[in-house]
Amino acid sequence: MKITFLGTSSMIPTADRNHNSILFDYENEHILIDCGEGTQRQFRIGNINPVKITKILITHWHGDHVLGLPGLLQNLSRHNYNKTLEVYGPKGTANFFKNMFSWFYTDVQLKIKIKEVEEGVFFENEYFILKATKLNHRVPCLGYSFIEKDKRKININYLKKFGLTNNPIIADLIKGKDIVWNKNKIKAKDATFVEKGKKFVYLLDSAYSKHLENFCKGADLLLCEATFADDMKEFAKEFGHMTAGQAATLAKKANVKKLIITHFSQRYKDTNVLLKEARKIFSNTIAARDLMQTEI
């Protein structure tokens, strides 16, 4: 799993920070979460081909999270994007999407499937699920989590005792079925082990809310907004945002493994003030930078 930060600013970009967007890569899935103004240029600067995108998740329809969509879609169309682009977002997304194409003349020709999301699981396949929760913001807004399903792996050293190292029958063990090999009964529980799937949570934009502790619980990585420093806590709450200290408190209470803060107000030319406040509460915290990449 790899995350590329295409933008880390909040409402107003800076010379060093573009509007919000990340690309989440997992196997053959390439999920773009939010698409602020300038996102397609960030793809170019990062030498990333946007045609690889399989899904777009929209947290909400404030401009700093979606104004890059028209340009990106035109880019995909011009580059002969031949997949069905799956777009997920909060209530109203289908209407916003339709209106977006009335802003200007466009010849975008893409197969687009739009699904408006409420709460809970909204996508599932053999390998992972995607869940959403409502956030406390000024407009309908969603937080997202990617949860990888547990994998059953083969205990190679155990199977070597039976002279079984490479045979199609091993597939039954992976399915949890006991097998018989050379008159020996081999139990799946002995010949395999379960590798726990990883969890990634993305929270932009939201004031602190108790229910988020359960939504983030046990995450391997929490990517959370830290728009303001703690001395602006009341101002943050008024506009539906979190401070660095609140993001760290959430990470600590949810027992996550790692926290990355982002969505920084333009007033902070140096994000170290936010990073220091967060680390006082949750030491394993990193401040995101544009085009930074991290693996889970």
C-alpha positions in Angstrom: 0.0 0.0 0.0 1.4 3.4 -1.0 0.1 6.9 -0.5 1.2 9.9 -2.5 0.3 13.3 -1.2 -0.7 15.5 -4.2 -1.7 18.4 -2.0 -1.6 19.3 1.7 -3.1 22.8 2.0 -6.5 23.7 3.3 -8.8 26.3 1.7 -6.0 28.5 0.2 -2.9 27.0 -1.4 0.6 28.3 -0.8 3.8 28.4 -2.8 4.7 25.0 -1.3 1.4 23.4 -0.7 -1.3 22.5 -3.3 -4.9 21.9 -2.6 -6.0 18.6 -1.1 -5.6 15.3 -2.8 -4.0 11.9 -2.2 -3.5 8.8 -4.4 -3.8 5.5 -2.6 -2.3 2.5 -4.4 -3.2 -1.1 -3.5 -2.4 -3.9 -6.0 -4.4 -3.0 -9.1 -6.5 -0.3 -7.3 -5.5 3.3 -7.6 -7.9 5.4 -5.5 -7.8 9.2 -5.7 -9.3 10.8 -2.6 -10.4 14.4 -3.2 -9.2 16.4 -6.2 -8.3 20.0 -5.3 -7.4 22.6 -7.9 -4.1 21.8 -9.5 -4.2 18.1 -8.9 -3.5 17.1 -12.5 -0.4 19.3 -12.5 0.8 17.5 -9.3 0.4 14.2 -11.2 2.7 15.6 -13.9 5.3 17.0 -11.4 5.3 13.6 -9.5 5.7 11.7 -12.8 2.5 9.7 -12.1 0.1 8.7 -14.9 -3.4 9.7 -13.9 -4.9 7.1 -16.3 -4.1 4.5 -13.6 -6.9 5.9 -11.4 -9.7 3.4 -10.8 -11.8 5.2 -8.2 -12.4 8.7 -6.9 -13.6 9.3 -3.4 -14.9 12.7 -2.6 -15.2 13.8 1.0 -17.3 16.9 0.4 -18.0 19.5 -2.2 -16.1 22.5 -0.9 -13.9 23.9 -3.7 -10.6 23.1 -2.2 -11.5 19.4 -2.5 -13.1 19.2 -5.9 -12.1 22.1 -8.2 -9.5 20.0 -9.8 -12.0 17.5 -11.1 -13.0 19.1 -14.4 -9.4 19.4 -15.6 -8.5 15.9 -14.4 -11.5 14.4 -16.2 -10.6 16.2 -19.4 -7.1 14.9 -19.0 -8.3 11.3 -18.7 -10.6 11.7 -21.7 -7.8 13.1 -23.9 -5.6 10.1 -22.9 -8.3 7.6 -23.9 -9.2 6.4 -20.5 -11.0 3.1 -21.2 -12.2 2.0 -17.8 -15.4 2.8 -16.0 -14.4 5.5 -13.5 -16.1 4.9 -10.2 -16.9 8.0 -8.2 -18.2 8.0 -4.6 -19.2 10.9 -2.5 -21.8 12.3 -0.1 -25.4 13.0 -0.8 -25.7 15.5 -3.6 -22.7 14.2 -5.5 -24.6 13.2 -8.6 -26.2 16.6 -8.9 -22.9 18.5 -8.3 -21.2 16.3 -10.9 -23.9 17.0 -13.5 -23.8 20.8 -12.8 -20.0 20.8 -13.0 -20.1 20.0 -16.7 -22.4 23.0 -17.3 -19.7 25.4 -16.3 -17.9 25.5 -19.7 -17.7 23.8 -23.1 -16.3 20.4 -22.7 -15.9 17.2 -24.8 -15.2 14.9 -22.0 -16.2 11.4 -23.0 -15.8 8.9 -20.1 -17.8 6.1 -18.7 -18.5 7.3 -15.1 -20.4 5.5 -12.4 -21.5 7.7 -9.5 -22.6 6.4 -6.2 -23.8 8.6 -3.3 -22.6 7.2 0.0 -24.3 7.3 3.4 -22.5 5.4 6.2 -21.0 1.9 6.6 -19.6 -0.4 3.9 -20.1 1.0 0.4 -17.7 -1.3 -1.6 -16.4 -4.8 -1.0 -14.5 -7.3 -3.1 -12.4 -10.4 -2.3 -9.5 -8.3 -1.0 -10.8 -5.2 0.9 -13.7 -3.2 1.9 -14.3 0.6 1.9 -16.3 2.2 4.7 -17.6 5.7 5.3 -18.7 7.7 8.3 -20.4 11.2 8.5 -18.1 14.0 9.6 -18.9 17.1 11.6 -18.4 19.8 9.0 -20.5 22.7 7.6 -21.7 20.7 4.6 -22.3 16.9 4.1 -18.9 15.4 4.5 -17.5 11.8 4.7 -14.5 10.2 6.3 -13.3 7.0 4.6 -11.5 3.8 5.7 -9.8 1.2 3.6 -9.8 -2.2 5.4 -7.8 -5.0 3.9 -9.2 -8.5 4.5 -7.1 -11.0 6.5 -5.1 -13.4 4.4 -4.4 -17.1 5.1 -0.7 -17.8 4.3 1.1 -21.1 4.0 3.6 -22.3 6.7 6.2 -23.6 4.2 8.5 -25.1 6.9 5.6 -27.2 8.3 4.7 -28.6 4.9 8.3 -29.5 4.2 8.0 -32.1 6.9 5.5 -34.0 4.7 7.5 -33.4 1.5 4.9 -31.0 0.2 6.2 -27.8 -1.2 4.6 -27.2 -4.6 1.3 -28.9 -5.5 -2.1 -27.6 -6.4 -3.6 -29.3 -3.4 -2.0 -26.6 -1.2 -4.8 -24.3 -2.5 -7.3 -26.3 -0.3 -5.2 -25.4 2.8 -5.4 -21.7 1.9 -9.2 -22.1 1.7 -9.1 -23.5 5.3 -9.7 -27.2 4.3 -7.8 -30.1 5.7 -6.1 -32.4 3.2 -4.5 -35.9 2.9 -1.0 -36.2 1.4 0.9 -39.4 1.2 -1.5 -40.9 3.8 -0.9 -38.1 6.2 -3.7 -35.8 7.2 -2.6 -32.2 7.2 -4.8 -29.8 9.1 -5.2 -26.3 7.7 -4.9 -24.7 11.1 -1.4 -26.2 11.5 -0.2 -25.7 7.9 -1.4 -22.1 7.6 -1.5 -18.9 9.5 -3.6 -15.8 9.2 -2.0 -12.5 8.3 -4.1 -9.6 9.6 -5.2 -7.1 7.0 -4.2 -3.5 7.3 -6.4 -0.5 7.9 -6.1 3.1 6.6 -8.4 6.0 7.6 -8.7 9.4 5.9 -10.4 12.2 7.8 -10.8 15.6 6.1 -12.7 18.0 7.0 -14.2 17.6 10.5 -14.4 18.9 14.0 -13.6 16.4 16.7 -16.3 13.9 17.3 -16.4 11.0 19.8 -17.7 8.5 17.2 -14.5 8.9 15.2 -12.6 7.1 17.9 -14.4 3.9 17.0 -14.1 4.5 13.3 -10.4 4.9 13.5 -9.8 2.2 16.1 -6.6 0.1 15.5 -5.8 1.7 12.2 -2.3 1.1 10.9 -2.4 4.7 9.5 -4.6 7.6 10.3 -4.4 10.5 7.8 -6.1 13.4 9.6 -6.6 17.1 9.2 -4.7 19.4 11.5 -5.8 22.7 10.0 -5.0 24.9 13.1 -2.8 25.0 16.2 -4.4 24.4 19.5 -4.7 28.1 20.4 -7.3 28.3 17.7 -9.5 25.5 19.0 -12.7 27.5 19.2 -12.2 28.9 15.7 -11.5 25.4 14.4 -14.7 24.1 15.9 -16.8 27.0 14.5 -15.7 26.1 11.0 -15.8 22.3 11.4 -12.0 21.6 11.7 -9.6 20.0 14.0 -6.4 21.3 15.6 -3.1 19.4 15.6 -3.6 18.4 19.3 -7.1 17.1 18.6 -5.9 15.0 15.7 -3.2 13.5 18.0 -5.8 12.9 20.8 -7.9 11.0 18.3 -5.0 8.9 17.2 -4.1 8.1 20.9 -7.7 7.2 21.9 -8.2 5.1 18.8 -4.9 3.3 19.4 -3.7 3.8 15.9 -0.1 2.9 14.9 0.8 6.0 13.0 -0.6 9.5 12.4 0.0 11.8 9.5 -1.4 15.3 9.7 -2.3 17.4 6.7 -4.8 20.1 5.4 -2.7 23.0 6.9 -4.0 26.5 7.0 -2.0 29.0 4.9 -1.1 30.9 8.1 1.5 28.3 8.9 4.4 28.7 6.6 6.3 26.2 8.8 4.2 23.2 9.8 6.6 22.3 12.6 4.5 24.2 15.1 1.6 21.8 14.4 3.9 18.8 14.3 5.3 19.6 17.8 1.9 20.1 19.3 0.7 16.7 17.9 3.9 14.9 19.0 3.4 16.0 22.6 0.3 13.8 22.7 1.0 11.1 20.0 4.7 10.7 19.3 4.5 8.7 16.1 3.2 11.6 14.1 4.5 12.9 10.7 3.5 16.2 8.9 2.7 15.6 5.3 4.4 17.4 2.5 3.4 17.8 -1.1 4.5 14.8 -3.2 5.7 12.9 -0.2 5.1 9.2 -0.4 4.6 6.7 2.4 3.9 3.0 2.6 1.6 1.2 5.0 
